[in-house]
Amino acid sequence: MIRERLIEFFNVSGVTSKDMEKLTGIDRDKWNAVRAKRRRVNEDDIEAFNGAFPQFAYWLTTGLTIPEAGQISPEIEKARSENNLKIG
């Protein structure tokens, strides 16, 4: 399920594998392999993602959000930026 949420993150956010490499230090080919479902997500991927995007940490691991605590999903962030809403 975490891999599916990472793929969802890429699709919703528009962040590229090259961007992820710069933000996480994990090679873009590994992120491309995750996106193509050729590679499973490991703990290094999760820690690096959470370091780059702490607002999505709870969502990534559980699929749930806690907006009042600043733990949102990419969809919430996209809606907030599109509508200029402040959530959390």
Gaussian input, Z-matrix of N, CA and C with variables (Angstrom, degrees):
# hf/3-21g

backbone

0 1
 N
 C     1     B1
 C     2     B2     1     A1
 N     3     B3     2     A2     1     D1
 C     4     B4     3     A3     2     D2
 C     5     B5     4     A4     3     D3
 N     6     B6     5     A5     4     D4
 C     7     B7     6     A6     5     D5
 C     8     B8     7     A7     6     D6
 N     9     B9     8     A8     7     D7
 C    10    B10     9     A9     8     D8
 C    11    B11    10    A10     9     D9
 N    12    B12    11    A11    10    D10
 C    13    B13    12    A12    11    D11
 C    14    B14    13    A13    12    D12
 N    15    B15    14    A14    13    D13
 C    16    B16    15    A15    14    D14
 C    17    B17    16    A16    15    D15
 N    18    B18    17    A17    16    D16
 C    19    B19    18    A18    17    D17
 C    20    B20    19    A19    18    D18
 N    21    B21    20    A20    19    D19
 C    22    B22    21    A21    20    D20
 C    23    B23    22    A22    21    D21
 N    24    B24    23    A23    22    D22
 C    25    B25    24    A24    23    D23
 C    26    B26    25    A25    24    D24
 N    27    B27    26    A26    25    D25
 C    28    B28    27    A27    26    D26
 C    29    B29    28    A28    27    D27
 N    30    B30    29    A29    28    D28
 C    31    B31    30    A30    29    D29
 C    32    B32    31    A31    30    D30
 N    33    B33    32    A32    31    D31
 C    34    B34    33    A33    32    D32
 C    35    B35    34    A34    33    D33
 N    36    B36    35    A35    34    D34
 C    37    B37    36    A36    35    D35
 C    38    B38    37    A37    36    D36
 N    39    B39    38    A38    37    D37
 C    40    B40    39    A39    38    D38
 C    41    B41    40    A40    39    D39
 N    42    B42    41    A41    40    D40
 C    43    B43    42    A42    41    D41
 C    44    B44    43    A43    42    D42
 N    45    B45    44    A44    43    D43
 C    46    B46    45    A45    44    D44
 C    47    B47    46    A46    45    D45
 N    48    B48    47    A47    46    D46
 C    49    B49    48    A48    47    D47
 C    50    B50    49    A49    48    D48
 N    51    B51    50    A50    49    D49
 C    52    B52    51    A51    50    D50
 C    53    B53    52    A52    51    D51
 N    54    B54    53    A53    52    D52
 C    55    B55    54    A54    53    D53
 C    56    B56    55    A55    54    D54
 N    57    B57    56    A56    55    D55
 C    58    B58    57    A57    56    D56
 C    59    B59    58    A58    57    D57
 N    60    B60    59    A59    58    D58
 C    61    B61    60    A60    59    D59
 C    62    B62    61    A61    60    D60
 N    63    B63    62    A62    61    D61
 C    64    B64    63    A63    62    D62
 C    65    B65    64    A64    63    D63
 N    66    B66    65    A65    64    D64
 C    67    B67    66    A66    65    D65
 C    68    B68    67    A67    66    D66
 N    69    B69    68    A68    67    D67
 C    70    B70    69    A69    68    D68
 C    71    B71    70    A70    69    D69
 N    72    B72    71    A71    70    D70
 C    73    B73    72    A72    71    D71
 C    74    B74    73    A73    72    D72
 N    75    B75    74    A74    73    D73
 C    76    B76    75    A75    74    D74
 C    77    B77    76    A76    75    D75
 N    78    B78    77    A77    76    D76
 C    79    B79    78    A78    77    D77
 C    80    B80    79    A79    78    D78
 N    81    B81    80    A80    79    D79
 C    82    B82    81    A81    80    D80
 C    83    B83    82    A82    81    D81
 N    84    B84    83    A83    82    D82
 C    85    B85    84    A84    83    D83
 C    86    B86    85    A85    84    D84
 N    87    B87    86    A86    85    D85
 C    88    B88    87    A87    86    D86
 C    89    B89    88    A88    87    D87
 N    90    B90    89    A89    88    D88
 C    91    B91    90    A90    89    D89
 C    92    B92    91    A91    90    D90
 N    93    B93    92    A92    91    D91
 C    94    B94    93    A93    92    D92
 C    95    B95    94    A94    93    D93
 N    96    B96    95    A95    94    D94
 C    97    B97    96    A96    95    D95
 C    98    B98    97    A97    96    D96
 N    99    B99    98    A98    97    D97
 C   100   B100    99    A99    98    D98
 C   101   B101   100   A100    99    D99
 N   102   B102   101   A101   100   D100
 C   103   B103   102   A102   101   D101
 C   104   B104   103   A103   102   D102
 N   105   B105   104   A104   103   D103
 C   106   B106   105   A105   104   D104
 C   107   B107   106   A106   105   D105
 N   108   B108   107   A107   106   D106
 C   109   B109   108   A108   107   D107
 C   110   B110   109   A109   108   D108
 N   111   B111   110   A110   109   D109
 C   112   B112   111   A111   110   D110
 C   113   B113   112   A112   111   D111
 N   114   B114   113   A113   112   D112
 C   115   B115   114   A114   113   D113
 C   116   B116   115   A115   114   D114
 N   117   B117   116   A116   115   D115
 C   118   B118   117   A117   116   D116
 C   119   B119   118   A118   117   D117
 N   120   B120   119   A119   118   D118
 C   121   B121   120   A120   119   D119
 C   122   B122   121   A121   120   D120
 N   123   B123   122   A122   121   D121
 C   124   B124   123   A123   122   D122
 C   125   B125   124   A124   123   D123
 N   126   B126   125   A125   124   D124
 C   127   B127   126   A126   125   D125
 C   128   B128   127   A127   126   D126
 N   129   B129   128   A128   127   D127
 C   130   B130   129   A129   128   D128
 C   131   B131   130   A130   129   D129
 N   132   B132   131   A131   130   D130
 C   133   B133   132   A132   131   D131
 C   134   B134   133   A133   132   D132
 N   135   B135   134   A134   133   D133
 C   136   B136   135   A135   134   D134
 C   137   B137   136   A136   135   D135
 N   138   B138   137   A137   136   D136
 C   139   B139   138   A138   137   D137
 C   140   B140   139   A139   138   D138
 N   141   B141   140   A140   139   D139
 C   142   B142   141   A141   140   D140
 C   143   B143   142   A142   141   D141
 N   144   B144   143   A143   142   D142
 C   145   B145   144   A144   143   D143
 C   146   B146   145   A145   144   D144
 N   147   B147   146   A146   145   D145
 C   148   B148   147   A147   146   D146
 C   149   B149   148   A148   147   D147
 N   150   B150   149   A149   148   D148
 C   151   B151   150   A150   149   D149
 C   152   B152   151   A151   150   D150
 N   153   B153   152   A152   151   D151
 C   154   B154   153   A153   152   D152
 C   155   B155   154   A154   153   D153
 N   156   B156   155   A155   154   D154
 C   157   B157   156   A156   155   D155
 C   158   B158   157   A157   156   D156
 N   159   B159   158   A158   157   D157
 C   160   B160   159   A159   158   D158
 C   161   B161   160   A160   159   D159
 N   162   B162   161   A161   160   D160
 C   163   B163   162   A162   161   D161
 C   164   B164   163   A163   162   D162
 N   165   B165   164   A164   163   D163
 C   166   B166   165   A165   164   D164
 C   167   B167   166   A166   165   D165
 N   168   B168   167   A167   166   D166
 C   169   B169   168   A168   167   D167
 C   170   B170   169   A169   168   D168
 N   171   B171   170   A170   169   D169
 C   172   B172   171   A171   170   D170
 C   173   B173   172   A172   171   D171
 N   174   B174   173   A173   172   D172
 C   175   B175   174   A174   173   D173
 C   176   B176   175   A175   174   D174
 N   177   B177   176   A176   175   D175
 C   178   B178   177   A177   176   D176
 C   179   B179   178   A178   177   D177
 N   180   B180   179   A179   178   D178
 C   181   B181   180   A180   179   D179
 C   182   B182   181   A181   180   D180
 N   183   B183   182   A182   181   D181
 C   184   B184   183   A183   182   D182
 C   185   B185   184   A184   183   D183
 N   186   B186   185   A185   184   D184
 C   187   B187   186   A186   185   D185
 C   188   B188   187   A187   186   D186
 N   189   B189   188   A188   187   D187
 C   190   B190   189   A189   188   D188
 C   191   B191   190   A190   189   D189
 N   192   B192   191   A191   190   D190
 C   193   B193   192   A192   191   D191
 C   194   B194   193   A193   192   D192
 N   195   B195   194   A194   193   D193
 C   196   B196   195   A195   194   D194
 C   197   B197   196   A196   195   D195
 N   198   B198   197   A197   196   D196
 C   199   B199   198   A198   197   D197
 C   200   B200   199   A199   198   D198
 N   201   B201   200   A200   199   D199
 C   202   B202   201   A201   200   D200
 C   203   B203   202   A202   201   D201
 N   204   B204   203   A203   202   D202
 C   205   B205   204   A204   203   D203
 C   206   B206   205   A205   204   D204
 N   207   B207   206   A206   205   D205
 C   208   B208   207   A207   206   D206
 C   209   B209   208   A208   207   D207
 N   210   B210   209   A209   208   D208
 C   211   B211   210   A210   209   D209
 C   212   B212   211   A211   210   D210
 N   213   B213   212   A212   211   D211
 C   214   B214   213   A213   212   D212
 C   215   B215   214   A214   213   D213
 N   216   B216   215   A215   214   D214
 C   217   B217   216   A216   215   D215
 C   218   B218   217   A217   216   D216
 N   219   B219   218   A218   217   D217
 C   220   B220   219   A219   218   D218
 C   221   B221   220   A220   219   D219
 N   222   B222   221   A221   220   D220
 C   223   B223   222   A222   221   D221
 C   224   B224   223   A223   222   D222
 N   225   B225   224   A224   223   D223
 C   226   B226   225   A225   224   D224
 C   227   B227   226   A226   225   D225
 N   228   B228   227   A227   226   D226
 C   229   B229   228   A228   227   D227
 C   230   B230   229   A229   228   D228
 N   231   B231   230   A230   229   D229
 C   232   B232   231   A231   230   D230
 C   233   B233   232   A232   231   D231
 N   234   B234   233   A233   232   D232
 C   235   B235   234   A234   233   D233
 C   236   B236   235   A235   234   D234
 N   237   B237   236   A236   235   D235
 C   238   B238   237   A237   236   D236
 C   239   B239   238   A238   237   D237
 N   240   B240   239   A239   238   D238
 C   241   B241   240   A240   239   D239
 C   242   B242   241   A241   240   D240
 N   243   B243   242   A242   241   D241
 C   244   B244   243   A243   242   D242
 C   245   B245   244   A244   243   D243
 N   246   B246   245   A245   244   D244
 C   247   B247   246   A246   245   D245
 C   248   B248   247   A247   246   D246
 N   249   B249   248   A248   247   D247
 C   250   B250   249   A249   248   D248
 C   251   B251   250   A250   249   D249
 N   252   B252   251   A251   250   D250
 C   253   B253   252   A252   251   D251
 C   254   B254   253   A253   252   D252
 N   255   B255   254   A254   253   D253
 C   256   B256   255   A255   254   D254
 C   257   B257   256   A256   255   D255
 N   258   B258   257   A257   256   D256
 C   259   B259   258   A258   257   D257
 C   260   B260   259   A259   258   D258
 N   261   B261   260   A260   259   D259
 C   262   B262   261   A261   260   D260
 C   263   B263   262   A262   261   D261

   B1=1.4400
   B2=1.5345
   B3=1.3182
   B4=1.4631
   B5=1.5274
   B6=1.3190
   B7=1.4624
   B8=1.5242
   B9=1.3294
   B10=1.4543
   B11=1.5339
   B12=1.3331
   B13=1.4641
   B14=1.5266
   B15=1.3288
   B16=1.4661
   B17=1.5274
   B18=1.3207
   B19=1.4627
   B20=1.5229
   B21=1.3145
   B22=1.4620
   B23=1.5312
   B24=1.3283
   B25=1.4591
   B26=1.5268
   B27=1.3296
   B28=1.4626
   B29=1.5265
   B30=1.3262
   B31=1.4586
   B32=1.5231
   B33=1.3107
   B34=1.4590
   B35=1.5272
   B36=1.3106
   B37=1.4635
   B38=1.5248
   B39=1.3197
   B40=1.4547
   B41=1.5218
   B42=1.3159
   B43=1.4678
   B44=1.5258
   B45=1.3121
   B46=1.4622
   B47=1.5299
   B48=1.3072
   B49=1.4681
   B50=1.5166
   B51=1.3266
   B52=1.4629
   B53=1.5236
   B54=1.3414
   B55=1.4654
   B56=1.5315
   B57=1.3337
   B58=1.4675
   B59=1.5233
   B60=1.3082
   B61=1.4594
   B62=1.5287
   B63=1.3280
   B64=1.4615
   B65=1.5248
   B66=1.3312
   B67=1.4614
   B68=1.5251
   B69=1.3369
   B70=1.4677
   B71=1.5179
   B72=1.3284
   B73=1.4571
   B74=1.5188
   B75=1.3262
   B76=1.4646
   B77=1.5208
   B78=1.3093
   B79=1.4582
   B80=1.5311
   B81=1.3177
   B82=1.4709
   B83=1.5188
   B84=1.3288
   B85=1.4667
   B86=1.5228
   B87=1.3240
   B88=1.4674
   B89=1.5241
   B90=1.3514
   B91=1.4727
   B92=1.5270
   B93=1.3345
   B94=1.4682
   B95=1.5204
   B96=1.3335
   B97=1.4604
   B98=1.5225
   B99=1.3237
   B100=1.4738
   B101=1.5270
   B102=1.3246
   B103=1.4678
   B104=1.5274
   B105=1.3264
   B106=1.4682
   B107=1.5223
   B108=1.3225
   B109=1.4725
   B110=1.5286
   B111=1.3336
   B112=1.4646
   B113=1.5238
   B114=1.3106
   B115=1.4656
   B116=1.5195
   B117=1.3228
   B118=1.4658
   B119=1.5174
   B120=1.3091
   B121=1.4596
   B122=1.5217
   B123=1.3244
   B124=1.4606
   B125=1.5303
   B126=1.3051
   B127=1.4665
   B128=1.5230
   B129=1.3310
   B130=1.4655
   B131=1.5280
   B132=1.3355
   B133=1.4635
   B134=1.5256
   B135=1.3160
   B136=1.4667
   B137=1.5265
   B138=1.3244
   B139=1.4659
   B140=1.5242
   B141=1.3282
   B142=1.4620
   B143=1.5257
   B144=1.3216
   B145=1.4675
   B146=1.5232
   B147=1.3201
   B148=1.4655
   B149=1.5242
   B150=1.3158
   B151=1.4564
   B152=1.5199
   B153=1.3307
   B154=1.4632
   B155=1.5243
   B156=1.3200
   B157=1.4655
   B158=1.5275
   B159=1.3295
   B160=1.4668
   B161=1.5316
   B162=1.3231
   B163=1.4640
   B164=1.5271
   B165=1.3469
   B166=1.4664
   B167=1.5283
   B168=1.3157
   B169=1.4697
   B170=1.5285
   B171=1.3120
   B172=1.4676
   B173=1.5222
   B174=1.3270
   B175=1.4691
   B176=1.5261
   B177=1.3345
   B178=1.4620
   B179=1.5226
   B180=1.3108
   B181=1.4648
   B182=1.5230
   B183=1.3446
   B184=1.4744
   B185=1.5200
   B186=1.3283
   B187=1.4577
   B188=1.5165
   B189=1.3358
   B190=1.4680
   B191=1.5227
   B192=1.3259
   B193=1.4580
   B194=1.5219
   B195=1.3310
   B196=1.4618
   B197=1.5293
   B198=1.3428
   B199=1.4649
   B200=1.5257
   B201=1.3291
   B202=1.4664
   B203=1.5211
   B204=1.3328
   B205=1.4642
   B206=1.5241
   B207=1.3351
   B208=1.4547
   B209=1.5170
   B210=1.3311
   B211=1.4616
   B212=1.5207
   B213=1.3329
   B214=1.4516
   B215=1.5242
   B216=1.3162
   B217=1.4650
   B218=1.5246
   B219=1.3178
   B220=1.4692
   B221=1.5322
   B222=1.3419
   B223=1.4582
   B224=1.5272
   B225=1.3224
   B226=1.4620
   B227=1.5228
   B228=1.3270
   B229=1.4584
   B230=1.5257
   B231=1.3217
   B232=1.4640
   B233=1.5298
   B234=1.3223
   B235=1.4640
   B236=1.5212
   B237=1.3241
   B238=1.4529
   B239=1.5279
   B240=1.3147
   B241=1.4638
   B242=1.5288
   B243=1.3216
   B244=1.4707
   B245=1.5238
   B246=1.3179
   B247=1.4577
   B248=1.5185
   B249=1.3504
   B250=1.4649
   B251=1.5298
   B252=1.3264
   B253=1.4601
   B254=1.5128
   B255=1.2966
   B256=1.4714
   B257=1.5116
   B258=1.3357
   B259=1.4648
   B260=1.5046
   B261=1.3296
   B262=1.4656
   B263=1.4787
   A1=112.49
   A2=117.14
   A3=119.31
   A4=109.70
   A5=116.99
   A6=119.14
   A7=110.45
   A8=117.74
   A9=120.77
   A10=111.26
   A11=116.47
   A12=119.08
   A13=111.18
   A14=117.80
   A15=119.51
   A16=111.17
   A17=116.97
   A18=120.37
   A19=109.64
   A20=116.76
   A21=121.31
   A22=110.14
   A23=117.19
   A24=121.13
   A25=110.62
   A26=116.86
   A27=120.48
   A28=110.65
   A29=116.85
   A30=120.73
   A31=112.84
   A32=117.23
   A33=121.05
   A34=112.12
   A35=116.71
   A36=120.35
   A37=114.03
   A38=116.09
   A39=118.95
   A40=113.28
   A41=117.46
   A42=121.72
   A43=107.85
   A44=116.40
   A45=121.05
   A46=110.46
   A47=115.48
   A48=120.13
   A49=110.53
   A50=117.21
   A51=121.40
   A52=110.08
   A53=117.07
   A54=121.12
   A55=110.48
   A56=115.53
   A57=119.99
   A58=111.03
   A59=117.09
   A60=120.24
   A61=109.84
   A62=116.85
   A63=120.79
   A64=111.48
   A65=116.98
   A66=121.05
   A67=113.74
   A68=116.82
   A69=119.80
   A70=114.53
   A71=117.24
   A72=119.84
   A73=113.26
   A74=117.17
   A75=121.47
   A76=108.01
   A77=116.22
   A78=123.11
   A79=112.28
   A80=115.39
   A81=121.00
   A82=112.15
   A83=118.22
   A84=120.25
   A85=111.07
   A86=116.59
   A87=119.74
   A88=110.57
   A89=116.39
   A90=119.24
   A91=109.83
   A92=117.66
   A93=120.39
   A94=110.97
   A95=116.47
   A96=120.34
   A97=111.32
   A98=117.71
   A99=121.00
   A100=108.78
   A101=116.11
   A102=121.17
   A103=111.94
   A104=116.27
   A105=121.42
   A106=112.17
   A107=117.61
   A108=124.29
   A109=112.43
   A110=115.84
   A111=120.90
   A112=111.26
   A113=116.37
   A114=120.85
   A115=109.12
   A116=114.66
   A117=120.16
   A118=109.60
   A119=115.90
   A120=122.18
   A121=108.10
   A122=116.85
   A123=119.43
   A124=110.34
   A125=116.28
   A126=120.01
   A127=112.13
   A128=118.23
   A129=120.42
   A130=111.11
   A131=116.43
   A132=120.88
   A133=110.56
   A134=115.43
   A135=120.65
   A136=110.37
   A137=117.33
   A138=120.37
   A139=111.05
   A140=117.10
   A141=120.84
   A142=110.73
   A143=117.07
   A144=120.93
   A145=110.25
   A146=116.72
   A147=120.62
   A148=112.04
   A149=117.44
   A150=120.50
   A151=111.91
   A152=116.40
   A153=121.30
   A154=112.12
   A155=116.97
   A156=122.55
   A157=110.81
   A158=117.71
   A159=119.82
   A160=113.74
   A161=116.80
   A162=119.89
   A163=112.59
   A164=117.11
   A165=121.51
   A166=112.88
   A167=118.66
   A168=121.91
   A169=112.27
   A170=117.22
   A171=120.29
   A172=110.27
   A173=116.28
   A174=121.08
   A175=110.61
   A176=117.79
   A177=120.32
   A178=111.29
   A179=116.61
   A180=119.36
   A181=114.07
   A182=117.14
   A183=118.82
   A184=114.13
   A185=117.16
   A186=120.50
   A187=112.52
   A188=116.48
   A189=122.20
   A190=110.09
   A191=115.71
   A192=120.80
   A193=110.08
   A194=115.15
   A195=123.06
   A196=105.93
   A197=117.05
   A198=120.00
   A199=114.27
   A200=116.94
   A201=119.73
   A202=112.51
   A203=116.48
   A204=121.61
   A205=111.66
   A206=116.79
   A207=120.29
   A208=114.29
   A209=117.15
   A210=121.36
   A211=108.51
   A212=114.88
   A213=121.12
   A214=110.78
   A215=115.56
   A216=122.00
   A217=108.66
   A218=117.04
   A219=118.73
   A220=112.49
   A221=116.65
   A222=120.09
   A223=111.07
   A224=116.88
   A225=120.62
   A226=109.99
   A227=116.81
   A228=119.36
   A229=111.45
   A230=116.30
   A231=120.02
   A232=110.30
   A233=117.33
   A234=120.99
   A235=110.42
   A236=116.47
   A237=120.73
   A238=110.38
   A239=117.24
   A240=119.43
   A241=110.75
   A242=117.03
   A243=119.74
   A244=112.53
   A245=116.39
   A246=120.97
   A247=113.60
   A248=115.46
   A249=120.59
   A250=112.12
   A251=115.75
   A252=120.94
   A253=109.80
   A254=116.32
   A255=120.43
   A256=106.61
   A257=115.58
   A258=121.54
   A259=108.13
   A260=114.83
   A261=120.10
   A262=114.31
   D1=-32.66
   D2=-179.76
   D3=-65.20
   D4=-40.77
   D5=178.55
   D6=-60.44
   D7=-41.14
   D8=179.07
   D9=-63.92
   D10=-37.94
   D11=177.48
   D12=-68.74
   D13=-36.61
   D14=175.34
   D15=-63.78
   D16=-41.16
   D17=176.80
   D18=-62.54
   D19=-42.09
   D20=176.52
   D21=-60.35
   D22=-42.66
   D23=177.17
   D24=-56.33
   D25=-49.60
   D26=179.80
   D27=-59.06
   D28=-44.53
   D29=-177.14
   D30=-66.46
   D31=-40.15
   D32=-176.93
   D33=-80.66
   D34=-40.52
   D35=-171.83
   D36=-81.98
   D37=-27.74
   D38=-175.05
   D39=80.66
   D40=4.25
   D41=176.00
   D42=-69.00
   D43=134.14
   D44=-179.18
   D45=-93.94
   D46=167.33
   D47=175.65
   D48=-63.38
   D49=-34.67
   D50=176.51
   D51=-63.71
   D52=-43.18
   D53=176.05
   D54=-59.77
   D55=-44.18
   D56=-178.72
   D57=-63.20
   D58=-37.64
   D59=177.54
   D60=-59.80
   D61=-45.41
   D62=179.46
   D63=-64.72
   D64=-39.50
   D65=-175.92
   D66=-78.59
   D67=-29.65
   D68=-172.80
   D69=-113.80
   D70=-19.18
   D71=-175.58
   D72=81.15
   D73=2.09
   D74=177.91
   D75=-95.29
   D76=131.42
   D77=-174.99
   D78=-51.37
   D79=138.15
   D80=-178.60
   D81=-60.75
   D82=-29.75
   D83=178.48
   D84=-64.86
   D85=-34.15
   D86=176.83
   D87=-67.49
   D88=-41.17
   D89=177.72
   D90=-66.29
   D91=-39.12
   D92=176.86
   D93=-61.20
   D94=-39.28
   D95=179.00
   D96=-66.81
   D97=-36.50
   D98=175.26
   D99=-62.89
   D100=-47.91
   D101=-178.32
   D102=-60.43
   D103=-34.86
   D104=-179.17
   D105=-88.07
   D106=3.47
   D107=-179.82
   D108=62.31
   D109=29.95
   D110=176.08
   D111=-97.49
   D112=-6.44
   D113=-176.12
   D114=-143.67
   D115=138.21
   D116=175.48
   D117=-80.34
   D118=154.49
   D119=176.47
   D120=-79.67
   D121=137.97
   D122=177.31
   D123=-116.61
   D124=178.87
   D125=-175.38
   D126=-65.29
   D127=-32.56
   D128=176.47
   D129=-63.56
   D130=-40.23
   D131=177.65
   D132=-61.53
   D133=-46.49
   D134=-177.56
   D135=-64.19
   D136=-46.34
   D137=179.56
   D138=-62.19
   D139=-42.19
   D140=-179.99
   D141=-66.05
   D142=-43.75
   D143=178.13
   D144=-60.72
   D145=-47.45
   D146=-179.03
   D147=-63.88
   D148=-31.85
   D149=176.05
   D150=-68.82
   D151=-37.45
   D152=-179.67
   D153=-80.25
   D154=-31.93
   D155=-176.21
   D156=-133.64
   D157=67.48
   D158=-175.90
   D159=-61.19
   D160=-24.85
   D161=179.79
   D162=-68.34
   D163=-15.53
   D164=-179.85
   D165=-106.52
   D166=3.90
   D167=-172.90
   D168=-59.16
   D169=-48.53
   D170=-178.30
   D171=-66.63
   D172=-43.17
   D173=178.64
   D174=-60.36
   D175=-44.43
   D176=-177.57
   D177=-59.00
   D178=-43.15
   D179=-174.00
   D180=-86.30
   D181=-23.60
   D182=-176.58
   D183=-119.26
   D184=-23.42
   D185=-173.59
   D186=84.65
   D187=1.19
   D188=-178.49
   D189=-108.39
   D190=165.45
   D191=176.84
   D192=-128.61
   D193=157.72
   D194=172.72
   D195=-136.38
   D196=77.31
   D197=-174.74
   D198=-54.23
   D199=-36.65
   D200=-178.87
   D201=-66.39
   D202=-18.21
   D203=176.85
   D204=-103.10
   D205=6.85
   D206=179.76
   D207=81.72
   D208=7.59
   D209=179.54
   D210=-97.77
   D211=102.11
   D212=-173.46
   D213=-121.22
   D214=177.52
   D215=175.79
   D216=-107.40
   D217=165.13
   D218=175.67
   D219=-58.65
   D220=-34.11
   D221=178.98
   D222=-64.10
   D223=-41.98
   D224=178.28
   D225=-64.41
   D226=-43.51
   D227=179.27
   D228=-63.13
   D229=-40.94
   D230=178.93
   D231=-63.58
   D232=-45.39
   D233=178.91
   D234=-62.41
   D235=-41.12
   D236=179.70
   D237=-62.99
   D238=-44.58
   D239=-178.48
   D240=-70.28
   D241=-35.22
   D242=178.28
   D243=-70.27
   D244=-32.20
   D245=-176.28
   D246=-107.49
   D247=3.59
   D248=-177.74
   D249=55.12
   D250=40.82
   D251=179.12
   D252=-95.21
   D253=148.59
   D254=173.10
   D255=-105.37
   D256=119.80
   D257=179.62
   D258=-120.31
   D259=132.22
   D260=177.55
   D261=85.92

